């Protein structure tokens, strides 16, 4: 099987994770339409900024219209003339201190994304069906070599119910 290290689409993004602490990822992403990185302070912030890029490119097209009660500034101005300023091979040279991913969003349907993500450091590619699944794949790569007891405790519905039952039994 050949290398998965390619951009391959107009909206391909190289995500460089530089720091991951207390459940927050920090880093930058690169795309072909700027010589400067786009810095983010969490996965949520990254998704917001990438959504702005996709709106700017109008690719992939939204399947749903945006609704808002206020006028929010967009991260990117809407323009018809989109000119690449960075070649794909230059994008592929960008790397994060912790991990690097190449994301190719193919569809924006059901208010989420579907596409392919490549873990650049391992040259592994997987499809994702939602933004959440994409983020989960990135987190699992970041935590791949972390001992179980050092993983962050995000809580869960099961753990909450077990704690509640234990406290009721002790009363």
C-alpha positions in Angstrom: 0.0 0.0 0.0 1.3 3.4 -0.9 1.9 6.4 1.3 -1.1 8.3 2.6 0.9 11.5 3.0 -0.7 13.7 0.4 -3.2 16.7 0.4 -5.3 15.7 -2.6 -8.1 18.2 -2.3 -8.6 22.0 -2.4 -9.6 22.1 1.3 -6.8 19.8 2.6 -5.5 20.9 6.0 -2.4 19.9 7.9 -3.1 20.0 11.6 -0.1 20.4 13.9 -0.7 19.6 17.6 2.0 21.3 19.6 0.6 20.9 23.2 -2.1 18.9 24.8 -2.9 19.7 28.5 -5.9 19.3 30.7 -8.0 18.0 27.8 -7.2 21.0 25.5 -5.2 20.8 22.3 -3.2 23.7 21.2 -1.4 24.2 17.9 -2.0 25.4 14.4 -3.2 24.3 11.0 -2.0 25.1 7.6 -3.8 25.3 4.3 -2.9 26.2 0.7 -4.5 29.7 0.8 -2.1 31.4 3.3 1.6 31.4 4.0 0.7 31.8 7.7 -0.6 29.2 10.1 -4.0 29.4 11.8 -3.5 29.1 15.6 -6.0 27.4 17.8 -6.4 26.9 21.5 -8.7 23.9 21.6 -10.3 21.3 19.2 -13.5 23.3 19.4 -11.7 26.5 18.3 -9.9 24.6 15.6 -13.3 23.3 14.2 -14.7 26.8 14.3 -11.8 28.2 12.3 -11.8 25.3 9.8 -15.5 25.7 9.2 -14.7 29.4 8.4 -12.1 28.2 5.9 -14.6 25.8 4.2 -17.2 28.6 4.0 -14.5 30.8 2.4 -13.7 28.1 -0.1 -17.3 27.2 -0.5 -16.0 23.6 -0.5 -17.3 21.3 0.5 -20.6 23.0 0.3 -22.8 23.2 3.3 -25.8 20.9 3.2 -27.6 23.1 5.8 -27.9 26.9 6.0 -26.4 28.7 9.0 -28.9 30.2 11.4 -28.0 32.8 13.9 -29.6 35.4 16.2 -26.7 37.8 15.7 -24.3 38.8 13.0 -21.1 37.0 13.8 -17.9 37.9 12.0 -16.5 35.2 9.8 -12.9 34.0 10.3 -12.3 34.5 6.6 -13.7 37.1 4.2 -15.9 35.6 1.4 -14.2 36.1 -1.9 -14.7 34.5 -5.3 -11.0 34.6 -6.2 -9.3 31.9 -4.2 -5.7 31.5 -5.2 -3.4 28.9 -3.7 -0.2 30.5 -2.3 1.3 27.3 -0.8 2.1 24.1 -2.7 1.0 20.7 -1.3 4.7 19.6 -0.8 5.3 22.7 1.3 2.2 21.9 3.4 3.4 18.4 4.0 6.7 19.7 5.5 4.7 21.2 8.4 4.8 19.2 11.6 3.5 19.6 15.2 5.6 19.0 18.3 3.3 16.2 19.4 1.4 15.0 16.4 0.6 15.9 12.8 -2.6 15.1 10.9 -3.8 15.7 7.4 -7.6 16.2 7.2 -9.6 16.0 4.0 -13.2 16.9 4.6 -15.3 15.5 1.7 -18.8 16.4 2.9 -20.5 18.8 5.3 -23.8 17.0 5.9 -26.1 16.7 8.9 -24.3 19.7 10.5 -21.1 17.8 10.8 -18.2 16.7 8.6 -17.3 13.4 6.8 -13.9 12.7 5.3 -10.5 11.2 5.8 -7.8 11.8 8.3 -4.2 10.7 8.1 -2.0 10.4 11.1 1.1 11.7 9.4 3.7 10.4 11.9 2.4 6.8 11.4 1.2 7.1 7.8 -2.2 5.7 8.8 -5.5 6.9 7.3 -9.0 6.4 8.5 -12.4 7.7 7.4 -14.5 9.7 9.9 -18.3 10.3 9.9 -18.5 13.2 12.2 -16.4 16.0 13.8 -16.5 14.2 17.1 -15.1 11.0 15.5 -12.3 13.0 13.8 -11.4 14.6 17.2 -11.6 11.2 18.9 -9.1 9.8 16.4 -6.7 12.7 17.0 -7.0 12.3 20.8 -6.4 8.5 20.6 -3.2 9.2 18.6 -2.0 11.7 21.2 -2.7 9.4 24.0 -1.5 6.2 22.3 1.5 5.7 24.6 0.0 7.1 27.7 -0.5 4.7 30.6 -4.2 4.1 31.5 -3.9 5.8 34.9 -2.5 9.0 33.4 -5.4 9.4 30.9 -7.6 12.4 31.6 -10.9 11.6 33.4 -13.6 13.1 31.2 -16.3 11.4 33.2 -19.1 9.2 31.8 -22.7 8.5 32.3 -21.8 5.0 33.6 -19.3 6.3 36.1 -21.7 9.0 37.3 -24.5 6.4 37.9 -22.1 4.1 39.7 -20.9 6.9 42.0 -24.6 7.8 42.7 -25.5 4.2 43.6 -22.4 3.9 45.9 -23.4 7.0 47.8 -27.0 5.8 48.2 -25.8 2.4 49.6 -23.5 4.1 52.1 -26.4 6.2 53.6 
